[in-house]
Amino acid sequence: MSPLYNIDDALAQRLVADMNHQGHAVLEGAIAPAALQALREYVDAHAARHGKQYFAYHGYQALDGSALAQLGLAAGFRATLARLHELGTGKAAAEPQVFPVLRCVQGGSGQKESNAFHYDATLITMLLPINIPTEGEQRGDLVLFPNSRRVRGNVLFNVIEKALLQNTFSRRLLLACIERGWLKPTLLRIVPGNVYFFWGYRSLHANQPCAPSVRRATALFHYGDPHAGSFTTRLILKLNQRRARRAVARATDTA
Ligand SMILES: [Fe+2]
């Protein structure tokens, strides 16, 4: 039985302690080789439809029929994320849904979608690497400023903070500071077969670019919106979905 389902308490406590203290937690060997292979075949089929350019699928409708949608809907997996949420915050998530995303960075358009630093709308992010480049200088490492903010009590403050950070100017400034060594994020080389947990709402993060000729495909599972049900949260989700559609359209134009 995969440890992703109905996690036992000792493991849940270890993961939350790692997320709190080192900024991320790793569950090694969480995805069986056959399951990983099936996910790669799914990505292959869809990558071909997108002219080998960047694409992202947000939510169950876009991922309909995939193993990623099945995992997101599995009660045992939801129970695992719920346990991590409870241990991390002392309370249950207001909404128990898991929100799955597939991101596939490849081709020239993939470079534009890299280094896009942001905070997630949900507290817990689980990253499941599917295809990760193994050669070259830049391999799409996860770049993290772990636990760089608290959960905001006011949703409006959250939105203003995100607007100030998640724009082209701020991202360029941040990148320049990283390149000069003034800011030192955690660089995480992610390995398919493992899964990675971090507090996505609290940790500014992005992926490093990789060469246009290679593919970086990852699944993300989001859980626990601290501002659940607010108009602003629904707006952020809509904007993310629109951004994903625009990126796909751009990629198709250039394919
Ligand atoms: Fe994210």
Boltz pocket constraint, residues with backbone or C-beta under 6 A from the ligand:
constraints:
  - pocket:
      binder: B
      contacts: [[A, 118], [A, 119], [A, 120], [A, 125], [A, 200], [A, 205]]
      max_distance: 6.0
